[in-house]
Amino acid sequence: MDEQEAIDFLSSLLNKYLRVTTTDTRMFYGVFKCTDPDRNLILAHAHEYRHPTPEQVAAHAKKVAAAKDAGEADADDDKMTLGMTSRYLGLIVVPGEHIVKIEVEEFASQLRAAARKGQSLWSEGGISGRH
């Protein structure tokens, strides 16, 4: 990909929603506004999502085990569900050195419209399967 193709590709991502995963497993979801030569990303209207801590998982497992021992009906299966925590951050910078994965949100209707115009991200020169 030459420099102009790279610029065009990044320009096509402007104002699209990105989900960015970082080295510490956090995920940031927001509107892509810009980047720089160091691969830092600026996201607007961003939310941060965190996986449960080991302490939260252990506490929840203990609670489920206690419910199972008490014979509660919902405690019969061996599955445990514990959600991610989130918070609104607003305008953020995600340091490029900590980015593990970037995903673009595109709906089927957007993909169909882009295909009619020949602008799909997944076409030649678009997103590859690698970072």
N, CA and C atoms as an extended XYZ file, in Angstrom:
393
Properties=species:S:1:pos:R:3:atomname:S:1:resname:S:1:resid:I:1 pbc="F F F"
N         0.856       -1.168        0.000 N   MET     1
C         0.000        0.000        0.000 CA  MET     1
C         0.904        1.234        0.000 C   MET     1
N         0.734        2.099       -0.994 N   ASP     2
C         1.553        3.308       -1.030 CA  ASP     2
C         0.963        4.377       -0.099 C   ASP     2
N         1.671        5.479        0.023 N   GLU     3
C         1.278        6.520        0.983 CA  GLU     3
C        -0.109        7.087        0.695 C   GLU     3
N        -0.415        7.331       -0.568 N   GLN     4
C        -1.730        7.899       -0.901 CA  GLN     4
C        -2.862        6.919       -0.583 C   GLN     4
N        -2.634        5.637       -0.840 N   GLU     5
C        -3.646        4.625       -0.500 CA  GLU     5
C        -3.864        4.569        1.005 C   GLU     5
N        -2.776        4.678        1.770 N   ALA     6
C        -2.887        4.671        3.230 CA  ALA     6
C        -3.674        5.879        3.719 C   ALA     6
N        -3.402        7.041        3.146 N   ILE     7
C        -4.133        8.262        3.518 CA  ILE     7
C        -5.609        8.117        3.176 C   ILE     7
N        -5.897        7.596        1.997 N   ASP     8
C        -7.292        7.393        1.585 CA  ASP     8
C        -8.000        6.409        2.513 C   ASP     8
N        -7.296        5.346        2.879 N   PHE     9
C        -7.894        4.351        3.767 CA  PHE     9
C        -8.216        4.960        5.127 C   PHE     9
N        -7.246        5.657        5.716 N   LEU    10
C        -7.492        6.287        7.020 CA  LEU    10
C        -8.602        7.328        6.925 C   LEU    10
N        -8.642        8.053        5.831 N   SER    11
C        -9.712        9.044        5.631 CA  SER    11
C       -11.077        8.373        5.578 C   SER    11
N       -11.137        7.173        5.018 N   SER    12
C       -12.420        6.460        4.936 CA  SER    12
C       -12.918        6.020        6.309 C   SER    12
N       -12.019        5.954        7.287 N   LEU    13
C       -12.405        5.556        8.642 CA  LEU    13
C       -12.875        6.726        9.501 C   LEU    13
N       -12.605        7.944        9.065 N   LEU    14
C       -12.991        9.113        9.862 CA  LEU    14
C       -14.482        9.089       10.174 C   LEU    14
N       -14.803        9.396       11.419 N   ASN    15
C       -16.178        9.465       11.928 CA  ASN    15
C       -16.896        8.120       11.953 C   ASN    15
N       -16.153        7.034       11.863 N   LYS    16
C       -16.743        5.705       12.038 CA  LYS    16
C       -16.443        5.228       13.451 C   LYS    16
N       -17.305        4.354       13.944 N   TYR    17
C       -17.090        3.793       15.276 CA  TYR    17
C       -16.036        2.702       15.219 C   TYR    17
N       -15.050        2.805       16.114 N   LEU    18
C       -13.993        1.805       16.232 CA  LEU    18
C       -14.048        1.175       17.612 C   LEU    18
N       -13.686       -0.100       17.681 N   ARG    19
C       -13.487       -0.784       18.957 CA  ARG    19
C       -12.003       -1.114       19.013 C   ARG    19
N       -11.318       -0.538       19.987 N   VAL    20
C        -9.867       -0.666       20.104 CA  VAL    20
C        -9.549       -1.473       21.361 C   VAL    20
N        -8.813       -2.571       21.202 N   THR    21
C        -8.391       -3.395       22.333 CA  THR    21
C        -6.936       -3.065       22.639 C   THR    21
N        -6.629       -2.924       23.934 N   THR    22
C        -5.274       -2.557       24.353 CA  THR    22
C        -4.572       -3.725       25.038 C   THR    22
N        -3.281       -3.558       25.290 N   THR    23
C        -2.456       -4.621       25.860 CA  THR    23
C        -2.934       -5.082       27.230 C   THR    23
N        -3.624       -4.228       27.968 N   ASP    24
C        -4.130       -4.614       29.291 CA  ASP    24
C        -5.561       -5.152       29.228 C   ASP    24
N        -6.025       -5.541       28.060 N   THR    25
C        -7.330       -6.151       27.748 CA  THR    25
C        -8.511       -5.187       27.828 C   THR    25
N        -8.265       -3.914       28.074 N   ARG    26
C        -9.382       -2.966       28.035 CA  ARG    26
C        -9.810       -2.761       26.593 C   ARG    26
N       -11.080       -2.383       26.425 N   MET    27
C       -11.590       -2.045       25.099 CA  MET    27
C       -12.145       -0.632       25.157 C   MET    27
N       -11.882        0.117       24.099 N   PHE    28
C       -12.406        1.472       23.968 CA  PHE    28
C       -13.263        1.508       22.716 C   PHE    28
N       -14.449        2.100       22.844 N   TYR    29
C       -15.386        2.176       21.729 CA  TYR    29
C       -15.744        3.637       21.532 C   TYR    29
N       -15.447        4.172       20.358 N   GLY    30
C       -15.748        5.571       20.103 CA  GLY    30
C       -15.597        5.919       18.635 C   GLY    30
N       -15.828        7.190       18.335 N   VAL    31
C       -15.781        7.692       16.961 CA  VAL    31
C       -14.347        8.102       16.629 C   VAL    31
N       -13.806        7.530       15.563 N   PHE    32
C       -12.439        7.820       15.132 CA  PHE    32
C       -12.354        9.241       14.586 C   PHE    32
N       -11.448       10.042       15.182 N   LYS    33
C       -11.282       11.432       14.753 CA  LYS    33
C        -9.949       11.681       14.058 C   LYS    33
N        -8.871       11.109       14.564 N   CYS    34
C        -7.577       11.295       13.896 CA  CYS    34
C        -6.537       10.336       14.461 C   CYS    34
N        -5.398       10.317       13.789 N   THR    35
C        -4.255        9.526       14.223 CA  THR    35
C        -2.998       10.341       13.949 C   THR    35
N        -1.851        9.813       14.338 N   ASP    36
C        -0.583       10.498       14.091 CA  ASP    36
C         0.468        9.473       13.672 C   ASP    36
N         1.678        9.916       13.339 N   PRO    37
C         2.715        8.971       12.892 CA  PRO    37
C         3.092        7.920       13.941 C   PRO    37
N         2.790        8.176       15.217 N   ASP    38
C         3.096        7.213       16.278 CA  ASP    38
C         1.963        6.220       16.508 C   ASP    38
N         0.944        6.233       15.649 N   ARG    39
C        -0.216        5.336       15.700 CA  ARG    39
C        -1.152        5.619       16.865 C   ARG    39
N        -1.012        6.770       17.519 N   ASN    40
C        -1.968        7.144       18.558 CA  ASN    40
C        -3.305        7.422       17.887 C   ASN    40
N        -4.398        7.044       18.543 N   LEU    41
C        -5.732        7.279       18.000 CA  LEU    41
C        -6.492        8.247       18.889 C   LEU    41
N        -7.249        9.130       18.283 N   ILE    42
C        -8.163       10.005       19.009 CA  ILE    42
C        -9.568        9.474       18.757 C   ILE    42
N       -10.285        9.167       19.839 N   LEU    43
C       -11.669        8.720       19.754 CA  LEU    43
C       -12.553        9.711       20.492 C   LEU    43
N       -13.666       10.079       19.884 N   ALA    44
C       -14.649       10.958       20.521 CA  ALA    44
C       -15.803       10.104       21.038 C   ALA    44
N       -16.493       10.614       22.035 N   HIS    45
C       -17.658        9.927       22.623 CA  HIS    45
C       -17.287        8.501       23.030 C   HIS    45
N       -16.120        8.346       23.610 N   ALA    46
C       -15.582        7.015       23.892 CA  ALA    46
C       -16.086        6.446       25.213 C   ALA    46
N       -16.255        5.132       25.202 N   HIS    47
C       -16.557        4.359       26.401 CA  HIS    47
C       -15.408        3.379       26.613 C   HIS    47
N       -15.105        3.119       27.874 N   GLU    48
C       -14.091        2.131       28.230 CA  GLU    48
C       -14.805        0.908       28.793 C   GLU    48
N       -14.372       -0.275       28.390 N   TYR    49
C       -14.928       -1.529       28.893 CA  TYR    49
C       -13.792       -2.346       29.494 C   TYR    49
N       -14.034       -2.858       30.702 N   ARG    50
C       -13.027       -3.663       31.402 CA  ARG    50
C       -13.590       -5.036       31.738 C   ARG    50
N       -12.736       -6.043       31.616 N   HIS    51
C       -13.107       -7.385       32.057 CA  HIS    51
C       -13.119       -7.397       33.582 C   HIS    51
N       -13.858       -8.311       34.198 N   PRO    52
C       -13.866       -8.401       35.663 CA  PRO    52
C       -12.468       -8.725       36.196 C   PRO    52
N       -12.161       -8.192       37.372 N   THR    53
C       -10.876       -8.483       38.011 CA  THR    53
C       -10.905       -9.902       38.567 C   THR    53
N        -9.750      -10.500       38.823 N   PRO    54
C        -9.733      -11.841       39.432 CA  PRO    54
C       -10.478      -11.878       40.774 C   PRO    54
N       -10.420      -10.782       41.524 N   GLU    55
C       -11.129      -10.715       42.803 CA  GLU    55
C       -12.642      -10.763       42.589 C   GLU    55
N       -13.133      -10.045       41.567 N   GLN    56
C       -14.562      -10.061       41.264 CA  GLN    56
C       -15.005      -11.447       40.807 C   GLN    56
N       -14.185      -12.101       40.001 N   VAL    57
C       -14.513      -13.446       39.528 CA  VAL    57
C       -14.571      -14.411       40.710 C   VAL    57
N       -13.580      -14.337       41.610 N   ALA    58
C       -13.552      -15.223       42.776 CA  ALA    58
C       -14.755      -14.984       43.683 C   ALA    58
N       -15.105      -13.720       43.917 N   ALA    59
C       -16.255      -13.401       44.768 CA  ALA    59
C       -17.546      -13.918       44.146 C   ALA    59
N       -17.674      -13.762       42.839 N   HIS    60
C       -18.880      -14.237       42.158 CA  HIS    60
C       -18.946      -15.767       42.182 C   HIS    60
N       -17.807      -16.431       41.992 N   ALA    61
C       -17.767      -17.893       42.033 CA  ALA    61
C       -18.169      -18.398       43.415 C   ALA    61
N       -17.713      -17.710       44.444 N   LYS    62
C       -18.064      -18.080       45.818 CA  LYS    62
C       -19.568      -17.920       46.044 C   LYS    62
N       -20.118      -16.842       45.519 N   LYS    63
C       -21.555      -16.577       45.649 CA  LYS    63
C       -22.367      -17.654       44.924 C   LYS    63
N       -21.938      -18.026       43.715 N   VAL    64
C       -22.631      -19.064       42.943 CA  VAL    64
C       -22.536      -20.408       43.659 C   VAL    64
N       -21.361      -20.723       44.215 N   ALA    65
C       -21.182      -21.985       44.936 CA  ALA    65
C       -22.077      -22.033       46.170 C   ALA    65
N       -22.182      -20.915       46.883 N   ALA    66
C       -23.046      -20.858       48.068 CA  ALA    66
C       -24.509      -21.047       47.679 C   ALA    66
N       -24.914      -20.443       46.578 N   ALA    67
C       -26.295      -20.592       46.106 CA  ALA    67
C       -26.565      -22.037       45.694 C   ALA    67
N       -25.571      -22.665       45.074 N   LYS    68
C       -25.725      -24.061       44.654 CA  LYS    68
C       -25.847      -24.968       45.873 C   LYS    68
N       -25.021      -24.707       46.900 N   ASP    69
C       -25.079      -25.489       48.136 CA  ASP    69
C       -26.421      -25.317       48.837 C   ASP    69
N       -27.007      -24.134       48.706 N   ALA    70
C       -28.301      -23.851       49.336 CA  ALA    70
C       -29.453      -24.451       48.536 C   ALA    70
N       -29.157      -25.006       47.359 N   GLY    71
C       -30.175      -25.659       46.553 CA  GLY    71
C       -31.053      -24.727       45.754 C   GLY    71
N       -30.583      -23.524       45.476 N   GLU    72
C       -31.374      -22.584       44.685 CA  GLU    72
C       -31.500      -23.098       43.257 C   GLU    72
N       -32.668      -22.920       42.671 N   ALA    73
C       -32.976      -23.467       41.342 CA  ALA    73
C       -32.053      -22.919       40.260 C   ALA    73
N       -31.738      -21.633       40.315 N   ASP    74
C       -30.912      -21.018       39.275 CA  ASP    74
C       -29.444      -21.421       39.369 C   ASP    74
N       -29.066      -22.051       40.449 N   ALA    75
C       -27.657      -22.387       40.664 CA  ALA    75
C       -27.296      -23.777       40.150 C   ALA    75
N       -28.207      -24.439       39.444 N   ASP    76
C       -27.965      -25.809       38.997 CA  ASP    76
C       -26.925      -25.930       37.893 C   ASP    76
N       -26.868      -24.968       36.995 N   ASP    77
C       -25.877      -25.122       35.924 CA  ASP    77
C       -24.504      -24.669       36.405 C   ASP    77
N       -23.489      -25.172       35.734 N   ASP    78
C       -22.115      -24.878       36.145 CA  ASP    78
C       -21.552      -23.639       35.466 C   ASP    78
N       -22.402      -22.903       34.780 N   LYS    79
C       -21.942      -21.701       34.088 CA  LYS    79
C       -22.006      -20.506       35.024 C   LYS    79
N       -21.088      -19.603       34.798 N   MET    80
C       -21.045      -18.388       35.600 CA  MET    80
C       -20.962      -17.209       34.644 C   MET    80
N       -21.862      -16.246       34.813 N   THR    81
C       -21.872      -15.079       33.945 CA  THR    81
C       -21.525      -13.849       34.768 C   THR    81
N       -20.545      -13.120       34.311 N   LEU    82
C       -20.122      -11.897       34.980 CA  LEU    82
C       -19.789      -10.891       33.894 C   LEU    82
N       -20.488       -9.771       33.888 N   GLY    83
C       -20.341       -8.790       32.815 CA  GLY    83
C       -19.127       -7.893       32.961 C   GLY    83
N       -18.863       -7.178       31.885 N   MET    84
C       -17.786       -6.201       31.876 CA  MET    84
C       -18.291       -4.910       32.513 C   MET    84
N       -17.385       -4.149       33.079 N   THR    85
C       -17.753       -2.834       33.596 CA  THR    85
C       -17.430       -1.798       32.524 C   THR    85
N       -18.199       -0.720       32.528 N   SER    86
C       -17.958        0.315       31.522 CA  SER    86
C       -18.104        1.691       32.146 C   SER    86
N       -17.505        2.650       31.468 N   ARG    87
C       -17.668        4.046       31.871 CA  ARG    87
C       -17.472        4.934       30.648 C   ARG    87
N       -18.147        6.081       30.688 N   TYR    88
C       -18.031        7.050       29.601 CA  TYR    88
C       -16.795        7.905       29.839 C   TYR    88
N       -15.982        8.099       28.803 N   LEU    89
C       -14.758        8.887       28.928 CA  LEU    89
C       -14.787       10.176       28.117 C   LEU    89
N       -15.530       10.206       27.028 N   GLY    90
C       -15.545       11.394       26.172 CA  GLY    90
C       -14.460       11.326       25.119 C   GLY    90
N       -13.676       12.402       24.998 N   LEU    91
C       -12.601       12.482       24.007 CA  LEU    91
C       -11.319       11.909       24.605 C   LEU    91
N       -10.735       10.912       23.944 N   ILE    92
C        -9.558       10.243       24.509 CA  ILE    92
C        -8.470       10.041       23.455 C   ILE    92
N        -7.257        9.813       23.950 N   VAL    93
C        -6.122        9.396       23.125 CA  VAL    93
C        -5.775        7.974       23.550 C   VAL    93
N        -5.728        7.063       22.591 N   VAL    94
C        -5.282        5.699       22.865 CA  VAL    94
C        -3.860        5.596       22.322 C   VAL    94
N        -2.863        5.402       23.206 N   PRO    95
C        -1.471        5.334       22.740 CA  PRO    95
C        -1.252        4.170       21.778 C   PRO    95
N        -0.629        4.465       20.650 N   GLY    96
C        -0.397        3.457       19.623 CA  GLY    96
C         0.387        2.258       20.106 C   GLY    96
N         1.320        2.466       21.021 N   GLU    97
C         2.149        1.362       21.498 CA  GLU    97
C         1.355        0.343       22.305 C   GLU    97
N         0.151        0.715       22.763 N   HIS    98
C        -0.670       -0.195       23.563 CA  HIS    98
C        -1.828       -0.808       22.781 C   HIS    98
N        -1.948       -0.488       21.508 N   ILE    99
C        -3.059       -1.002       20.704 CA  ILE    99
C        -2.742       -2.411       20.216 C   ILE    99
N        -3.658       -3.334       20.495 N   VAL   100
C        -3.516       -4.723       20.073 CA  VAL   100
C        -4.388       -5.011       18.859 C   VAL   100
N        -5.611       -4.468       18.862 N   LYS   101
C        -6.555       -4.762       17.785 CA  LYS   101
C        -7.478       -3.569       17.585 C   LYS   101
N        -7.822       -3.315       16.321 N   ILE   102
C        -8.777       -2.264       15.969 CA  ILE   102
C        -9.852       -2.899       15.101 C   ILE   102
N       -11.110       -2.677       15.484 N   GLU   103
C       -12.236       -3.198       14.711 CA  GLU   103
C       -13.122       -2.035       14.298 C   GLU   103
N       -13.630       -2.090       13.077 N   VAL   104
C       -14.506       -1.049       12.544 CA  VAL   104
C       -15.935       -1.555       12.595 C   VAL   104
N       -16.832       -0.699       13.081 N   GLU   105
C       -18.239       -1.076       13.091 CA  GLU   105
C       -18.874       -0.638       11.786 C   GLU   105
N       -19.346       -1.598       11.035 N   GLU   106
C       -20.100       -1.321        9.817 CA  GLU   106
C       -21.314       -2.223        9.811 C   GLU   106
N       -22.466       -1.639        9.553 N   PHE   107
C       -23.701       -2.399        9.482 CA  PHE   107
C       -23.906       -2.899        8.063 C   PHE   107
N       -24.735       -3.894        7.900 N   ALA   108
C       -24.995       -4.477        6.579 CA  ALA   108
C       -25.448       -3.413        5.585 C   ALA   108
N       -26.283       -2.482        6.038 N   SER   109
C       -26.765       -1.431        5.133 CA  SER   109
C       -25.617       -0.531        4.668 C   SER   109
N       -24.654       -0.259        5.556 N   GLN   110
C       -23.498        0.548        5.177 CA  GLN   110
C       -22.622       -0.207        4.179 C   GLN   110
N       -22.467       -1.494        4.390 N   LEU   111
C       -21.651       -2.294        3.479 CA  LEU   111
C       -22.280       -2.357        2.096 C   LEU   111
N       -23.617       -2.496        2.045 N   ARG   112
C       -24.298       -2.531        0.743 CA  ARG   112
C       -24.139       -1.199        0.014 C   ARG   112
N       -24.318       -0.091        0.741 N   ALA   113
C       -24.186        1.235        0.120 CA  ALA   113
C       -22.761        1.460       -0.367 C   ALA   113
N       -21.777        1.062        0.432 N   ALA   114
C       -20.377        1.229        0.044 CA  ALA   114
C       -20.040        0.352       -1.157 C   ALA   114
N       -20.604       -0.853       -1.201 N   ALA   115
C       -20.341       -1.754       -2.325 CA  ALA   115
C       -20.875       -1.161       -3.626 C   ALA   115
N       -22.032       -0.500       -3.543 N   ARG   116
C       -22.583        0.137       -4.744 CA  ARG   116
C       -21.662        1.248       -5.238 C   ARG   116
N       -20.983        1.911       -4.302 N   LYS   117
C       -20.072        3.003       -4.668 CA  LYS   117
C       -18.644        2.495       -4.883 C   LYS   117
N       -18.410        1.219       -4.576 N   GLY   118
C       -17.066        0.657       -4.718 CA  GLY   118
C       -16.123        1.111       -3.622 C   GLY   118
N       -16.657        1.364       -2.413 N   GLN   119
C       -15.837        1.904       -1.326 CA  GLN   119
C       -15.745        0.986       -0.120 C   GLN   119
N       -15.929       -0.283       -0.260 N   SER   120
C       -15.910       -1.175        0.890 CA  SER   120
C       -14.531       -1.199        1.541 C   SER   120
N       -14.509       -1.248        2.868 N   LEU   121
C       -13.247       -1.367        3.600 CA  LEU   121
C       -12.570       -2.696        3.318 C   LEU   121
N       -13.350       -3.682        2.931 N   TRP   122
C       -12.817       -5.022        2.780 CA  TRP   122
C       -12.302       -5.284        1.373 C   TRP   122
N       -12.380       -4.292        0.503 N   SER   123
C       -11.871       -4.468       -0.854 CA  SER   123
C       -10.353       -4.337       -0.863 C   SER   123
N        -9.761       -4.508       -2.013 N   GLU   124
C        -8.306       -4.405       -2.133 CA  GLU   124
C        -7.833       -3.055       -1.617 C   GLU   124
N        -6.810       -3.073       -0.783 N   GLY   125
C        -6.292       -1.837       -0.207 CA  GLY   125
C        -6.996       -1.461        1.079 C   GLY   125
N        -7.986       -2.262        1.475 N   GLY   126
C        -8.721       -1.981        2.708 CA  GLY   126
C        -8.118       -2.735        3.871 C   GLY   126
N        -8.975       -3.162        4.756 N   ILE   127
C        -8.529       -3.846        5.962 CA  ILE   127
C        -8.095       -5.258        5.624 C   ILE   127
N        -6.969       -5.651        6.160 N   SER   128
C        -6.532       -7.031        6.019 CA  SER   128
C        -6.784       -7.722        7.346 C   SER   128
N        -6.518       -8.988        7.403 N   GLY   129
C        -6.733       -9.743        8.626 CA  GLY   129
C        -5.649       -9.523        9.660 C   GLY   129
N        -4.704       -8.667        9.382 N   ARG   130
C        -3.582       -8.459       10.304 CA  ARG   130
C        -3.498       -7.018       10.736 C   ARG   130
N        -2.871       -6.818       11.871 N   HIS   131
C        -2.653       -5.487       12.454 CA  HIS   131
C        -1.334       -4.946       11.976 C   HIS   131
